[in-house]
Amino acid sequence: MIRIAQLSCGSEYSGIQPELEKAAEAVGAKLVHIEVSLEDVLGVEQKFGVSVPSGDLNLAMARAVRLVENPELADAVFVATCFRCAEGAIIRGEIRRYIHENSRLPVLSYSYTERTTAETLLTRMEALVTTAKLKALLGRERQTGITAGIDSGSTTTKSVVMKDNQVIGTGWVPTTDVLKSAEDAFQAALKEAGVTREQIQGLGVTGYGRFLVGKHLNARLIQEEITVNSKGAVFLADAQKGPATVIDIGGMDNKAISVQDGIPGSFTMGGICAGASGRFLELTARRLGVDITELGKLALKGFHQNVTMNSYCIVFGTQSLVNSLSQGAKPEDVAMAACHSVAEQVFEQQLQEVEVKEPVIMVGGTSLIEGLPRAMELLLGVKVIVPQHAQFIGAVGSALLVSGILEG
């Protein structure tokens, strides 16, 4: 059983501790609480260089120090504080950074509310457990044989066929009926690759519909998005050695992953509102009367500074968009403002929870909206890489990992 060290503040008082334990148990893990002495707690502020009045936060920091000194005490780390606590957010970030820099333990950073449930934590816990279990598999650099991957996403379903470390076929369809969309995308990839379904040696599935699709197609691998996306991203960007940062802005949620040698080190997923998602960019394109594929090129001609746009709520963001157009704002400025708004929210939420190191790799369908990676470059001050086949990232990662299972 995978041991997840819980470093948190207030989970008992808020009533979510049973939900945390339920989520861990559901993915075959157990939450453990690292034992520390009173002296450890009293002296930890000096070690971290911060002073906080919360005894629970000091206890969490002391447990982090003890864990770094004795990494055999756990297989992974879950750092959690209350969403409404600014002090907790700061310490959560410090703990996450400290463990990431001083150990090879995978870390999940999370801010909870009193409404957090086990269901909302399952994908995160699953990714944490997978990273701890499959480090050797995630570190593999080559794909062999003929394997396929399917990413059953919230808005689109993607599929790839790979042969001897190359993508030889792709398929992309809107997600309507989950099983039909998976079949259509898979068939398109097979047709382009020029192979039959019987020639596929292993199939991996990820995304929101992964369990339904995986069972239907008898997939060898059914895996959450964090591990497959990080694996696929560093493969496509030729960054499997050393550090990297993966950003995936999806149709419904976002992911930011700090990767070292192909293995996720720390990650976060989610967001406050769909104002930071591909859905908002779809609404922007529709309001501007352009296809979503044209929005990025239009945005590159504009300046976000010319338009004020809400960067959190999709409703208020759309209202800002409509108001700006009614006041004579140029479509290109509105397009770039929308891209910058999405990038800004991802920067403020997800990217504060991971170690951002170059190369920064942006993946997913939204990465093809050229204004979005450009906006992220402006915010981060570094070059953002969008590799070939970036939109097929989950399918590629699935095909890679299932190849490793077959070899192993």
C-alpha positions in Angstrom: 0.0 0.0 0.0 1.3 3.4 -1.0 1.9 5.7 2.0 0.9 9.3 1.5 2.3 11.7 4.1 -0.4 14.3 5.0 1.0 17.7 5.8 -2.1 19.9 6.4 -3.8 22.5 8.5 -7.4 22.4 9.7 -8.7 19.3 7.8 -10.2 18.0 11.1 -11.9 21.2 12.0 -13.4 21.7 8.6 -14.8 18.1 8.6 -13.0 17.0 5.4 -10.5 14.6 7.0 -12.9 11.6 6.4 -13.1 12.6 2.7 -9.3 12.7 2.4 -9.0 9.3 3.9 -11.8 7.9 1.7 -10.1 9.3 -1.5 -6.8 7.8 -0.5 -8.3 4.4 0.3 -10.1 4.4 -3.1 -6.8 4.5 -4.9 -5.1 1.9 -2.7 -3.2 4.3 -0.5 -3.1 5.2 3.2 -2.6 8.7 4.7 0.1 8.7 7.3 1.0 11.4 9.8 4.8 11.8 10.4 5.7 11.8 14.1 7.8 14.8 15.3 8.9 16.1 18.7 7.9 19.3 20.4 11.4 20.6 19.9 11.0 20.0 16.1 7.9 22.1 16.0 9.4 24.9 18.1 12.5 25.2 16.0 11.0 24.9 12.6 10.2 28.6 12.1 13.9 29.4 12.1 14.7 26.6 9.6 12.0 27.8 7.2 12.7 31.5 7.8 9.0 32.3 8.4 6.9 32.9 11.6 3.3 31.9 11.8 0.9 31.9 14.8 -0.8 28.7 13.7 0.4 25.6 15.6 -1.0 23.3 12.8 1.1 25.1 10.2 4.2 24.8 12.3 3.4 21.1 12.8 3.1 20.7 9.0 6.5 22.4 8.5 8.1 20.2 11.1 6.7 17.1 9.5 8.1 18.3 6.2 11.6 18.6 7.7 11.4 15.2 9.3 10.2 13.7 6.0 13.1 15.2 4.0 15.5 13.8 6.5 13.8 10.4 6.5 12.2 9.9 3.0 11.7 6.2 3.7 8.7 7.2 6.0 6.4 7.8 3.0 6.1 7.2 -0.8 4.4 10.5 -1.6 3.2 13.8 0.0 -0.1 15.6 0.2 0.1 19.2 1.3 -3.2 20.9 2.0 -4.5 24.1 3.6 -7.8 26.0 3.6 -8.7 27.9 0.4 -9.7 31.0 2.4 -6.4 31.2 4.5 -3.7 33.4 2.9 -1.2 32.4 5.6 -1.9 28.7 4.8 -1.4 29.3 1.1 2.1 30.8 1.8 3.2 28.0 4.0 1.7 25.4 1.7 3.9 26.8 -1.1 7.0 26.9 1.2 6.4 23.2 2.2 5.9 22.1 -1.3 9.0 23.9 -2.5 11.1 22.6 0.4 10.1 18.9 -0.3 10.5 19.3 -4.0 14.0 20.8 -3.8 15.3 18.4 -1.1 13.8 15.0 -2.0 12.5 13.0 -4.9 9.1 12.4 -3.3 6.1 13.3 -5.5 4.0 16.2 -4.0 0.4 17.1 -4.5 -0.5 20.7 -3.3 -4.2 21.4 -2.7 -6.4 24.1 -1.2 -9.6 22.7 0.2 -13.0 24.1 1.2 -15.5 22.6 3.7 -17.3 21.2 0.6 -14.4 19.2 -0.7 -15.4 15.6 -1.2 -13.6 12.4 -1.9 -14.8 12.4 -5.5 -13.2 15.8 -6.2 -9.9 14.4 -4.9 -9.9 11.0 -6.7 -8.0 12.0 -9.9 -5.4 13.9 -7.8 -4.8 11.0 -5.4 -4.7 8.6 -8.3 -2.0 10.6 -10.0 0.0 10.8 -6.8 -0.2 7.0 -6.3 0.6 6.3 -9.9 3.7 8.5 -9.8 4.9 6.8 -6.6 4.3 3.3 -8.0 5.5 3.7 -11.6 8.6 5.9 -11.4 10.6 3.4 -13.4 7.9 3.2 -16.1 7.5 7.0 -16.3 11.2 7.4 -16.7 11.4 5.2 -19.9 12.4 7.2 -22.9 11.3 5.1 -25.9 8.2 3.5 -27.3 8.5 0.2 -29.0 6.1 -2.0 -31.1 2.7 -0.7 -32.2 0.6 0.8 -29.5 -2.3 3.2 -29.4 -3.8 5.8 -27.0 -7.2 7.4 -26.6 -7.9 10.6 -24.6 -11.6 10.8 -23.9 -11.8 14.5 -23.0 -14.7 16.7 -21.9 -15.0 18.5 -25.3 -12.9 16.4 -27.7 -11.8 12.8 -28.1 -8.3 12.2 -29.4 -6.4 9.1 -30.5 -3.0 8.2 -31.8 -1.2 5.2 -33.1 2.6 4.9 -32.4 5.2 2.7 -33.9 8.8 2.5 -32.7 8.8 5.9 -31.1 6.9 7.7 -33.8 3.3 9.0 -34.1 2.0 7.4 -37.3 -1.7 8.1 -37.0 -4.0 10.5 -35.3 -7.8 11.0 -34.8 -9.7 13.9 -33.4 -13.5 14.2 -33.0 -15.9 16.2 -30.8 -17.0 14.3 -27.7 -20.7 13.6 -28.0 -21.6 10.0 -27.2 -18.5 8.9 -25.2 -18.1 5.4 -26.7 -19.0 6.4 -30.3 -16.5 9.4 -30.1 -13.8 7.0 -28.9 -14.5 4.5 -31.6 -14.5 7.2 -34.3 -11.3 8.8 -33.1 -9.6 5.4 -32.8 -10.7 4.3 -36.2 -9.4 7.6 -37.8 -6.0 7.1 -36.2 -5.9 3.5 -37.4 -6.8 4.5 -40.9 -4.1 7.2 -41.1 -1.5 4.8 -39.6 -2.4 2.1 -42.1 -2.8 -0.6 -39.5 -5.6 -2.7 -38.3 -7.0 -2.9 -34.8 -5.6 -6.5 -34.5 -2.1 -5.2 -35.1 -2.3 -3.0 -32.0 -0.3 -4.6 -29.3 -1.5 -2.5 -26.4 -4.1 0.3 -25.9 -4.0 3.0 -23.2 -6.9 5.2 -22.3 -7.1 8.5 -20.3 -9.5 11.4 -19.9 -12.9 11.9 -18.3 -14.4 8.9 -20.1 -11.4 6.6 -19.5 -13.2 4.0 -17.4 -16.1 3.6 -19.7 -14.0 3.6 -22.8 -11.3 1.4 -21.3 -13.8 -1.3 -20.3 -15.5 -1.1 -23.7 -12.2 -1.5 -25.7 -10.5 -3.8 -23.2 -7.7 -1.3 -22.7 -4.4 -2.6 -21.1 -3.9 0.8 -19.4 -6.6 3.1 -17.9 -4.8 6.1 -16.4 -5.5 9.7 -15.1 -4.3 12.7 -17.0 -1.4 14.0 -14.8 1.0 11.1 -15.5 0.1 10.5 -19.1 0.2 14.3 -20.0 3.5 14.8 -18.3 5.0 11.8 -20.1 3.6 12.8 -23.4 4.7 16.4 -23.1 8.3 15.7 -22.3 8.4 13.1 -25.1 7.1 15.4 -27.8 9.2 18.3 -26.6 12.4 16.1 -26.4 12.8 17.1 -22.8 12.8 13.7 -21.1 16.1 14.5 -19.3 16.3 17.2 -16.6 13.5 19.5 -15.4 10.5 20.8 -17.3 7.1 22.4 -16.6 4.0 21.2 -18.3 0.9 23.5 -18.7 -2.4 22.0 -20.0 -5.3 24.4 -20.2 -8.3 22.2 -20.9 -11.9 22.6 -21.8 -13.0 22.3 -18.2 -9.9 22.4 -16.0 -6.2 23.1 -16.0 -3.1 21.2 -15.0 0.4 22.4 -14.1 3.1 19.8 -13.6 6.7 20.1 -12.5 8.6 17.2 -14.2 12.1 15.9 -13.5 13.5 13.2 -15.9 10.0 12.4 -17.2 8.6 11.9 -13.7 6.0 14.3 -12.1 7.5 16.0 -9.0 4.7 18.3 -8.0 1.4 19.1 -9.7 -1.9 20.9 -9.3 -5.1 20.8 -11.3 -8.5 22.5 -11.2 -9.3 26.2 -11.0 -11.8 28.6 -9.5 -13.9 29.1 -12.6 -14.2 28.2 -16.3 -13.0 31.8 -17.0 -9.5 30.1 -17.2 -10.5 27.4 -19.6 -10.8 26.6 -23.2 -14.5 27.0 -22.9 -14.1 30.8 -22.3 -11.9 31.0 -25.5 -14.7 29.2 -27.4 -17.2 31.7 -26.2 -14.9 34.6 -27.2 -14.4 33.2 -30.7 -18.2 32.8 -31.1 -18.8 36.3 -30.0 -16.2 37.7 -32.4 -17.7 35.7 -35.2 -14.5 33.7 -35.9 -13.7 30.0 -35.8 -11.8 28.9 -32.7 -8.9 27.9 -35.0 -8.7 31.6 -36.1 -8.8 33.2 -32.7 -5.1 32.7 -31.9 -3.9 34.4 -35.1 -6.3 37.3 -34.5 -5.0 37.7 -31.0 -1.4 38.0 -32.1 -2.4 41.2 -33.9 -3.9 42.8 -30.8 -2.9 44.3 -27.4 -4.4 43.0 -24.2 -3.7 46.3 -22.5 -6.4 48.0 -24.6 -9.2 45.9 -23.0 -10.1 45.4 -19.4 -11.3 41.8 -18.8 -12.3 39.9 -15.7 -9.8 37.1 -15.2 -11.7 34.8 -12.9 -15.4 34.3 -13.8 -16.6 33.1 -17.2 -19.8 35.1 -16.8 -18.2 38.4 -15.8 -15.4 37.7 -18.4 -18.0 37.4 -21.1 -19.7 40.5 -19.8 -16.4 42.4 -20.1 -16.0 41.1 -23.6 -19.5 42.3 -24.7 -19.0 45.7 -23.0 -15.6 46.2 -24.7 -17.0 45.4 -28.1 -20.0 47.7 -27.6 -17.6 50.5 -26.8 -15.7 50.1 -30.0 -12.8 47.8 -29.0 -11.0 46.2 -31.8 -11.7 42.4 -32.3 -8.0 41.6 -32.2 -7.5 43.5 -28.9 -10.5 41.6 -27.4 -9.1 38.3 -28.6 -5.7 39.0 -27.1 -7.3 40.2 -23.8 -9.2 36.9 -23.6 -6.0 34.9 -24.1 -4.2 37.0 -21.5 -7.1 36.7 -19.1 -7.0 32.9 -19.2 -3.2 32.8 -19.0 -3.2 35.2 -16.1 -5.6 33.0 -14.0 -3.5 29.9 -14.7 -0.4 31.9 -13.7 -2.0 33.1 -10.4 -3.5 29.8 -9.4 -1.8 26.7 -10.9 1.7 28.1 -11.5 2.0 29.3 -7.9 1.7 25.7 -6.8 4.6 24.1 -8.8 8.3 24.9 -9.5 8.3 26.6 -12.9 11.5 25.6 -14.6 12.4 25.7 -18.3 11.6 24.3 -20.7 8.0 25.4 -20.3 5.8 23.1 -22.4 2.2 24.0 -23.3 0.0 21.2 -24.5 -3.6 20.4 -25.2 -5.9 21.8 -27.9 -5.7 25.3 -26.5 -2.0 25.4 -27.0 -2.8 25.8 -30.8 -4.5 29.1 -30.1 -1.3 31.1 -30.7 -2.3 34.0 -28.6 -2.5 31.8 -25.4 1.2 30.6 -25.4 2.2 34.1 -26.3 0.3 35.5 -23.3 1.9 32.9 -21.1 5.4 33.9 -22.4 4.7 37.5 -21.5 3.6 36.6 -17.9 6.5 34.1 -17.3 9.2 36.0 -19.2 10.4 32.7 -20.8 9.9 30.9 -24.1 6.9 28.6 -24.2 7.3 25.5 -26.3 4.3 24.0 -28.2 5.5 20.7 -29.6 4.1 19.0 -32.7 1.0 16.9 -31.8 0.5 18.9 -28.6 -3.2 18.5 -29.0 -2.9 14.7 -28.8 -0.8 14.9 -25.6 -3.0 12.5 -23.5 -3.3 9.9 -26.2 0.5 10.1 -26.8 1.2 9.6 -23.2 -1.1 6.7 -23.0 0.5 5.0 -26.0 3.9 5.5 -24.4 3.0 4.1 -21.0 1.2 1.1 -22.3 4.3 0.3 -24.4 6.3 0.4 -21.1 3.9 -2.0 -19.5 4.2 -4.5 -22.4 8.0 -4.3 -22.2 8.1 -4.5 -18.4 
